[in-house]
Amino acid sequence: MPGSDAYQIISAIKKRSNSKIIVSAVEQDANILHDLKKCGAEGFLGKEASSNEYIAASRAVSEGGLYFSKNMADAIFQVAQATSDKSNAYGLTGRELEVLSMLSSGYCNKEVANKYELSVRTVEAHRLNIRRKTQSNTLSDLVRISRSLGLANMAGNLIARNSSDTYDGRAS
């Protein structure tokens, strides 16, 4: 559908019907697959999938299961294995998670720097590392990733914990 992204399309279909959704995609990023699953997709196939694999996916999904093509399942397991001792699939540090949460909640670099008693240049370096690790180019990408990592309310919680900080209403 021109003008819409897969997340919007899947969410809209799931709101309007009980349809089962199988996504055929070139992208095999485990985090993107996770986001698509959260939107309601039940099956995931690569563009190279055979007709037999589409049939298998249709059967699995119609019976209430999930289906991942071999390549997509491999991508998910590789990320899980590589990050088994990390807090997220991108390998972000704790400080990077805090910075990401605040940035995606609308705080500017200076506000983040003040909150954590860092220089603005240090926050900029964290932001660059976050963008590099998550392969994000835009703020909307960072917001989507923040939500997928469950950081949506983290900035608000961080601010509420320290009563000496002023609350400006931007964190929810």
Rosetta constraint file for C-alpha pairs under 8 A:
AtomPair CA 1 CA 5 HARMONIC 7.78 0.50
AtomPair CA 1 CA 9 HARMONIC 7.72 0.50
AtomPair CA 4 CA 8 HARMONIC 6.27 0.50
AtomPair CA 4 CA 9 HARMONIC 6.59 0.50
AtomPair CA 5 CA 9 HARMONIC 6.30 0.50
AtomPair CA 6 CA 10 HARMONIC 5.99 0.50
AtomPair CA 6 CA 36 HARMONIC 7.63 0.50
AtomPair CA 7 CA 11 HARMONIC 6.10 0.50
AtomPair CA 7 CA 35 HARMONIC 7.76 0.50
AtomPair CA 7 CA 36 HARMONIC 6.23 0.50
AtomPair CA 7 CA 39 HARMONIC 6.16 0.50
AtomPair CA 8 CA 12 HARMONIC 6.03 0.50
AtomPair CA 9 CA 13 HARMONIC 6.18 0.50
AtomPair CA 10 CA 14 HARMONIC 6.14 0.50
AtomPair CA 10 CA 21 HARMONIC 7.48 0.50
AtomPair CA 10 CA 36 HARMONIC 7.76 0.50
AtomPair CA 10 CA 39 HARMONIC 6.09 0.50
AtomPair CA 10 CA 40 HARMONIC 6.32 0.50
AtomPair CA 10 CA 41 HARMONIC 6.75 0.50
AtomPair CA 11 CA 15 HARMONIC 6.18 0.50
AtomPair CA 11 CA 39 HARMONIC 5.39 0.50
AtomPair CA 11 CA 40 HARMONIC 6.58 0.50
AtomPair CA 12 CA 16 HARMONIC 6.37 0.50
AtomPair CA 13 CA 17 HARMONIC 6.06 0.50
AtomPair CA 13 CA 19 HARMONIC 7.19 0.50
AtomPair CA 14 CA 18 HARMONIC 6.20 0.50
AtomPair CA 14 CA 19 HARMONIC 6.60 0.50
AtomPair CA 14 CA 40 HARMONIC 6.49 0.50
AtomPair CA 20 CA 41 HARMONIC 7.16 0.50
AtomPair CA 20 CA 42 HARMONIC 6.60 0.50
AtomPair CA 20 CA 61 HARMONIC 6.65 0.50
AtomPair CA 20 CA 62 HARMONIC 6.86 0.50
AtomPair CA 21 CA 40 HARMONIC 7.24 0.50
AtomPair CA 21 CA 41 HARMONIC 4.88 0.50
AtomPair CA 21 CA 42 HARMONIC 5.59 0.50
AtomPair CA 21 CA 43 HARMONIC 6.38 0.50
AtomPair CA 21 CA 61 HARMONIC 7.98 0.50
AtomPair CA 22 CA 41 HARMONIC 6.01 0.50
AtomPair CA 22 CA 42 HARMONIC 5.81 0.50
AtomPair CA 22 CA 43 HARMONIC 4.12 0.50
AtomPair CA 22 CA 44 HARMONIC 5.63 0.50
AtomPair CA 22 CA 45 HARMONIC 7.34 0.50
AtomPair CA 22 CA 57 HARMONIC 7.57 0.50
AtomPair CA 22 CA 58 HARMONIC 7.64 0.50
AtomPair CA 22 CA 61 HARMONIC 7.89 0.50
AtomPair CA 23 CA 41 HARMONIC 6.75 0.50
AtomPair CA 23 CA 42 HARMONIC 7.89 0.50
AtomPair CA 23 CA 43 HARMONIC 5.93 0.50
AtomPair CA 23 CA 44 HARMONIC 4.86 0.50
AtomPair CA 23 CA 45 HARMONIC 6.13 0.50
AtomPair CA 24 CA 44 HARMONIC 5.97 0.50
AtomPair CA 24 CA 45 HARMONIC 4.70 0.50
AtomPair CA 24 CA 46 HARMONIC 5.43 0.50
AtomPair CA 24 CA 47 HARMONIC 5.70 0.50
AtomPair CA 25 CA 44 HARMONIC 7.49 0.50
AtomPair CA 25 CA 45 HARMONIC 6.40 0.50
AtomPair CA 25 CA 46 HARMONIC 5.17 0.50
AtomPair CA 25 CA 47 HARMONIC 5.53 0.50
AtomPair CA 26 CA 46 HARMONIC 5.73 0.50
AtomPair CA 26 CA 47 HARMONIC 5.60 0.50
AtomPair CA 27 CA 32 HARMONIC 7.87 0.50
AtomPair CA 27 CA 46 HARMONIC 7.75 0.50
AtomPair CA 28 CA 32 HARMONIC 7.57 0.50
AtomPair CA 28 CA 33 HARMONIC 7.12 0.50
AtomPair CA 28 CA 46 HARMONIC 7.61 0.50
AtomPair CA 28 CA 71 HARMONIC 7.45 0.50
AtomPair CA 28 CA 72 HARMONIC 5.56 0.50
AtomPair CA 28 CA 75 HARMONIC 6.46 0.50
AtomPair CA 29 CA 33 HARMONIC 6.32 0.50
AtomPair CA 29 CA 72 HARMONIC 7.88 0.50
AtomPair CA 29 CA 75 HARMONIC 6.69 0.50
AtomPair CA 29 CA 76 HARMONIC 7.68 0.50
AtomPair CA 30 CA 34 HARMONIC 6.12 0.50
AtomPair CA 30 CA 72 HARMONIC 7.46 0.50
AtomPair CA 30 CA 75 HARMONIC 5.91 0.50
AtomPair CA 30 CA 76 HARMONIC 4.87 0.50
AtomPair CA 30 CA 79 HARMONIC 6.88 0.50
AtomPair CA 31 CA 35 HARMONIC 6.27 0.50
AtomPair CA 31 CA 89 HARMONIC 7.19 0.50
AtomPair CA 31 CA 148 HARMONIC 7.81 0.50
AtomPair CA 32 CA 36 HARMONIC 6.18 0.50
AtomPair CA 33 CA 37 HARMONIC 6.12 0.50
AtomPair CA 33 CA 44 HARMONIC 7.75 0.50
AtomPair CA 34 CA 38 HARMONIC 6.24 0.50
AtomPair CA 34 CA 148 HARMONIC 7.89 0.50
AtomPair CA 35 CA 39 HARMONIC 6.37 0.50
AtomPair CA 35 CA 148 HARMONIC 6.43 0.50
AtomPair CA 36 CA 40 HARMONIC 6.54 0.50
AtomPair CA 36 CA 41 HARMONIC 5.73 0.50
AtomPair CA 37 CA 41 HARMONIC 4.70 0.50
AtomPair CA 37 CA 42 HARMONIC 6.31 0.50
AtomPair CA 42 CA 61 HARMONIC 6.20 0.50
AtomPair CA 42 CA 65 HARMONIC 7.25 0.50
AtomPair CA 42 CA 66 HARMONIC 5.02 0.50
AtomPair CA 42 CA 67 HARMONIC 6.52 0.50
AtomPair CA 43 CA 57 HARMONIC 6.28 0.50
AtomPair CA 43 CA 58 HARMONIC 7.89 0.50
AtomPair CA 43 CA 61 HARMONIC 6.46 0.50
AtomPair CA 43 CA 66 HARMONIC 5.53 0.50
AtomPair CA 43 CA 67 HARMONIC 4.44 0.50
AtomPair CA 43 CA 68 HARMONIC 5.89 0.50
AtomPair CA 44 CA 57 HARMONIC 7.94 0.50
AtomPair CA 44 CA 67 HARMONIC 6.00 0.50
AtomPair CA 44 CA 68 HARMONIC 4.79 0.50
AtomPair CA 44 CA 69 HARMONIC 6.16 0.50
AtomPair CA 44 CA 72 HARMONIC 7.23 0.50
AtomPair CA 45 CA 49 HARMONIC 6.22 0.50
AtomPair CA 45 CA 54 HARMONIC 7.63 0.50
AtomPair CA 45 CA 67 HARMONIC 7.97 0.50
AtomPair CA 45 CA 68 HARMONIC 6.21 0.50
AtomPair CA 45 CA 69 HARMONIC 5.02 0.50
AtomPair CA 45 CA 72 HARMONIC 7.24 0.50
AtomPair CA 46 CA 69 HARMONIC 6.64 0.50
AtomPair CA 46 CA 71 HARMONIC 7.32 0.50
AtomPair CA 46 CA 72 HARMONIC 7.26 0.50
AtomPair CA 49 CA 53 HARMONIC 5.98 0.50
AtomPair CA 49 CA 54 HARMONIC 6.92 0.50
AtomPair CA 49 CA 69 HARMONIC 7.74 0.50
AtomPair CA 50 CA 54 HARMONIC 6.52 0.50
AtomPair CA 51 CA 55 HARMONIC 6.31 0.50
AtomPair CA 52 CA 56 HARMONIC 6.23 0.50
AtomPair CA 53 CA 57 HARMONIC 6.06 0.50
AtomPair CA 53 CA 69 HARMONIC 7.75 0.50
AtomPair CA 54 CA 58 HARMONIC 6.06 0.50
AtomPair CA 55 CA 59 HARMONIC 6.21 0.50
AtomPair CA 56 CA 60 HARMONIC 6.19 0.50
AtomPair CA 57 CA 61 HARMONIC 6.05 0.50
AtomPair CA 57 CA 66 HARMONIC 7.90 0.50
AtomPair CA 57 CA 67 HARMONIC 5.48 0.50
AtomPair CA 57 CA 68 HARMONIC 7.76 0.50
AtomPair CA 58 CA 62 HARMONIC 5.89 0.50
AtomPair CA 59 CA 63 HARMONIC 6.20 0.50
AtomPair CA 60 CA 64 HARMONIC 6.64 0.50
AtomPair CA 60 CA 65 HARMONIC 5.17 0.50
AtomPair CA 60 CA 66 HARMONIC 6.29 0.50
AtomPair CA 60 CA 67 HARMONIC 6.28 0.50
AtomPair CA 61 CA 65 HARMONIC 4.80 0.50
AtomPair CA 61 CA 66 HARMONIC 5.53 0.50
AtomPair CA 61 CA 67 HARMONIC 6.59 0.50
AtomPair CA 68 CA 72 HARMONIC 5.85 0.50
AtomPair CA 68 CA 73 HARMONIC 5.56 0.50
AtomPair CA 69 CA 73 HARMONIC 6.07 0.50
AtomPair CA 70 CA 74 HARMONIC 6.01 0.50
AtomPair CA 71 CA 75 HARMONIC 6.26 0.50
AtomPair CA 72 CA 76 HARMONIC 6.32 0.50
AtomPair CA 73 CA 77 HARMONIC 6.20 0.50
AtomPair CA 74 CA 78 HARMONIC 6.01 0.50
AtomPair CA 75 CA 79 HARMONIC 6.33 0.50
AtomPair CA 76 CA 80 HARMONIC 6.17 0.50
AtomPair CA 77 CA 81 HARMONIC 5.94 0.50
AtomPair CA 78 CA 82 HARMONIC 6.01 0.50
AtomPair CA 79 CA 83 HARMONIC 5.99 0.50
AtomPair CA 79 CA 89 HARMONIC 6.08 0.50
AtomPair CA 80 CA 84 HARMONIC 5.67 0.50
AtomPair CA 80 CA 89 HARMONIC 7.02 0.50
AtomPair CA 83 CA 87 HARMONIC 7.29 0.50
AtomPair CA 83 CA 88 HARMONIC 6.63 0.50
AtomPair CA 83 CA 89 HARMONIC 5.76 0.50
AtomPair CA 83 CA 90 HARMONIC 7.91 0.50
AtomPair CA 83 CA 91 HARMONIC 6.75 0.50
AtomPair CA 86 CA 91 HARMONIC 6.26 0.50
AtomPair CA 87 CA 91 HARMONIC 7.22 0.50
AtomPair CA 87 CA 92 HARMONIC 7.67 0.50
AtomPair CA 88 CA 92 HARMONIC 6.72 0.50
AtomPair CA 88 CA 149 HARMONIC 7.05 0.50
AtomPair CA 90 CA 133 HARMONIC 6.05 0.50
AtomPair CA 90 CA 134 HARMONIC 6.00 0.50
AtomPair CA 91 CA 133 HARMONIC 7.30 0.50
AtomPair CA 92 CA 96 HARMONIC 5.68 0.50
AtomPair CA 92 CA 97 HARMONIC 6.21 0.50
AtomPair CA 92 CA 130 HARMONIC 6.94 0.50
AtomPair CA 92 CA 133 HARMONIC 7.32 0.50
AtomPair CA 93 CA 97 HARMONIC 6.23 0.50
AtomPair CA 94 CA 98 HARMONIC 6.38 0.50
AtomPair CA 95 CA 99 HARMONIC 6.17 0.50
AtomPair CA 96 CA 100 HARMONIC 5.93 0.50
AtomPair CA 96 CA 126 HARMONIC 5.94 0.50
AtomPair CA 96 CA 127 HARMONIC 7.52 0.50
AtomPair CA 96 CA 129 HARMONIC 7.97 0.50
AtomPair CA 96 CA 130 HARMONIC 6.52 0.50
AtomPair CA 97 CA 101 HARMONIC 6.06 0.50
AtomPair CA 97 CA 151 HARMONIC 7.80 0.50
AtomPair CA 98 CA 102 HARMONIC 6.36 0.50
AtomPair CA 98 CA 154 HARMONIC 7.55 0.50
AtomPair CA 98 CA 155 HARMONIC 7.22 0.50
AtomPair CA 99 CA 103 HARMONIC 6.05 0.50
AtomPair CA 99 CA 112 HARMONIC 6.70 0.50
AtomPair CA 99 CA 123 HARMONIC 7.32 0.50
AtomPair CA 99 CA 126 HARMONIC 7.21 0.50
AtomPair CA 99 CA 127 HARMONIC 7.29 0.50
AtomPair CA 100 CA 104 HARMONIC 5.95 0.50
AtomPair CA 100 CA 127 HARMONIC 7.34 0.50
AtomPair CA 100 CA 130 HARMONIC 7.32 0.50
AtomPair CA 100 CA 142 HARMONIC 7.15 0.50
AtomPair CA 100 CA 146 HARMONIC 6.60 0.50
AtomPair CA 101 CA 105 HARMONIC 6.18 0.50
AtomPair CA 101 CA 146 HARMONIC 6.14 0.50
AtomPair CA 101 CA 151 HARMONIC 5.55 0.50
AtomPair CA 101 CA 152 HARMONIC 6.66 0.50
AtomPair CA 101 CA 153 HARMONIC 7.84 0.50
AtomPair CA 101 CA 154 HARMONIC 6.13 0.50
AtomPair CA 101 CA 155 HARMONIC 5.55 0.50
AtomPair CA 102 CA 106 HARMONIC 6.56 0.50
AtomPair CA 102 CA 107 HARMONIC 5.52 0.50
AtomPair CA 102 CA 112 HARMONIC 6.68 0.50
AtomPair CA 102 CA 154 HARMONIC 7.77 0.50
AtomPair CA 102 CA 155 HARMONIC 5.09 0.50
AtomPair CA 102 CA 171 HARMONIC 7.88 0.50
AtomPair CA 103 CA 107 HARMONIC 4.94 0.50
AtomPair CA 103 CA 108 HARMONIC 6.30 0.50
AtomPair CA 103 CA 109 HARMONIC 7.43 0.50
AtomPair CA 103 CA 112 HARMONIC 7.57 0.50
AtomPair CA 104 CA 139 HARMONIC 7.14 0.50
AtomPair CA 104 CA 142 HARMONIC 6.26 0.50
AtomPair CA 104 CA 143 HARMONIC 4.72 0.50
AtomPair CA 104 CA 146 HARMONIC 6.67 0.50
AtomPair CA 104 CA 152 HARMONIC 7.87 0.50
AtomPair CA 105 CA 143 HARMONIC 7.70 0.50
AtomPair CA 105 CA 152 HARMONIC 7.32 0.50
AtomPair CA 105 CA 155 HARMONIC 6.84 0.50
AtomPair CA 105 CA 170 HARMONIC 6.74 0.50
AtomPair CA 105 CA 171 HARMONIC 5.63 0.50
AtomPair CA 105 CA 172 HARMONIC 7.69 0.50
AtomPair CA 106 CA 170 HARMONIC 6.49 0.50
AtomPair CA 106 CA 171 HARMONIC 7.43 0.50
AtomPair CA 107 CA 111 HARMONIC 5.96 0.50
AtomPair CA 107 CA 112 HARMONIC 6.51 0.50
AtomPair CA 107 CA 170 HARMONIC 7.53 0.50
AtomPair CA 108 CA 112 HARMONIC 6.37 0.50
AtomPair CA 109 CA 113 HARMONIC 6.08 0.50
AtomPair CA 109 CA 120 HARMONIC 5.99 0.50
AtomPair CA 109 CA 123 HARMONIC 6.05 0.50
AtomPair CA 109 CA 124 HARMONIC 6.76 0.50
AtomPair CA 110 CA 114 HARMONIC 6.17 0.50
AtomPair CA 110 CA 119 HARMONIC 7.98 0.50
AtomPair CA 110 CA 120 HARMONIC 5.57 0.50
AtomPair CA 111 CA 115 HARMONIC 6.17 0.50
AtomPair CA 112 CA 116 HARMONIC 6.35 0.50
AtomPair CA 112 CA 118 HARMONIC 7.92 0.50
AtomPair CA 112 CA 120 HARMONIC 7.98 0.50
AtomPair CA 112 CA 123 HARMONIC 7.04 0.50
AtomPair CA 113 CA 117 HARMONIC 5.57 0.50
AtomPair CA 113 CA 118 HARMONIC 4.56 0.50
AtomPair CA 113 CA 119 HARMONIC 5.54 0.50
AtomPair CA 113 CA 120 HARMONIC 5.40 0.50
AtomPair CA 113 CA 122 HARMONIC 7.77 0.50
AtomPair CA 113 CA 123 HARMONIC 6.08 0.50
AtomPair CA 114 CA 118 HARMONIC 6.44 0.50
AtomPair CA 114 CA 119 HARMONIC 7.84 0.50
AtomPair CA 115 CA 165 HARMONIC 7.94 0.50
AtomPair CA 118 CA 122 HARMONIC 6.30 0.50
AtomPair CA 118 CA 123 HARMONIC 6.94 0.50
AtomPair CA 119 CA 123 HARMONIC 6.57 0.50
AtomPair CA 120 CA 124 HARMONIC 6.16 0.50
AtomPair CA 121 CA 125 HARMONIC 6.16 0.50
AtomPair CA 122 CA 126 HARMONIC 6.25 0.50
AtomPair CA 123 CA 127 HARMONIC 6.07 0.50
AtomPair CA 124 CA 128 HARMONIC 6.14 0.50
AtomPair CA 125 CA 129 HARMONIC 6.19 0.50
AtomPair CA 126 CA 130 HARMONIC 6.07 0.50
AtomPair CA 127 CA 131 HARMONIC 6.16 0.50
AtomPair CA 128 CA 132 HARMONIC 6.09 0.50
AtomPair CA 129 CA 133 HARMONIC 6.02 0.50
AtomPair CA 130 CA 134 HARMONIC 5.98 0.50
AtomPair CA 130 CA 136 HARMONIC 7.95 0.50
AtomPair CA 131 CA 135 HARMONIC 5.46 0.50
AtomPair CA 131 CA 136 HARMONIC 4.81 0.50
AtomPair CA 131 CA 137 HARMONIC 6.67 0.50
AtomPair CA 131 CA 142 HARMONIC 7.63 0.50
AtomPair CA 132 CA 136 HARMONIC 6.81 0.50
AtomPair CA 134 CA 145 HARMONIC 7.88 0.50
AtomPair CA 136 CA 141 HARMONIC 5.54 0.50
AtomPair CA 136 CA 142 HARMONIC 6.40 0.50
AtomPair CA 137 CA 141 HARMONIC 6.73 0.50
AtomPair CA 138 CA 142 HARMONIC 6.65 0.50
AtomPair CA 139 CA 143 HARMONIC 6.21 0.50
AtomPair CA 140 CA 144 HARMONIC 6.18 0.50
AtomPair CA 141 CA 145 HARMONIC 6.21 0.50
AtomPair CA 142 CA 146 HARMONIC 5.97 0.50
AtomPair CA 143 CA 147 HARMONIC 6.22 0.50
AtomPair CA 144 CA 148 HARMONIC 6.20 0.50
AtomPair CA 145 CA 149 HARMONIC 6.19 0.50
AtomPair CA 146 CA 150 HARMONIC 6.35 0.50
AtomPair CA 146 CA 151 HARMONIC 5.17 0.50
AtomPair CA 146 CA 152 HARMONIC 6.29 0.50
AtomPair CA 147 CA 151 HARMONIC 5.60 0.50
AtomPair CA 147 CA 152 HARMONIC 5.25 0.50
AtomPair CA 150 CA 154 HARMONIC 8.00 0.50
AtomPair CA 151 CA 155 HARMONIC 7.55 0.50
AtomPair CA 152 CA 172 HARMONIC 7.87 0.50
AtomPair CA 153 CA 157 HARMONIC 6.31 0.50
AtomPair CA 153 CA 171 HARMONIC 7.31 0.50
AtomPair CA 153 CA 172 HARMONIC 6.00 0.50
AtomPair CA 154 CA 158 HARMONIC 6.15 0.50
AtomPair CA 155 CA 159 HARMONIC 6.22 0.50
AtomPair CA 155 CA 171 HARMONIC 6.10 0.50
AtomPair CA 155 CA 172 HARMONIC 7.80 0.50
AtomPair CA 156 CA 160 HARMONIC 6.06 0.50
AtomPair CA 156 CA 171 HARMONIC 4.75 0.50
AtomPair CA 156 CA 172 HARMONIC 5.50 0.50
AtomPair CA 157 CA 161 HARMONIC 6.17 0.50
AtomPair CA 158 CA 162 HARMONIC 7.04 0.50
AtomPair CA 159 CA 163 HARMONIC 7.63 0.50
AtomPair CA 159 CA 165 HARMONIC 6.73 0.50
AtomPair CA 159 CA 167 HARMONIC 7.09 0.50
AtomPair CA 160 CA 167 HARMONIC 7.90 0.50
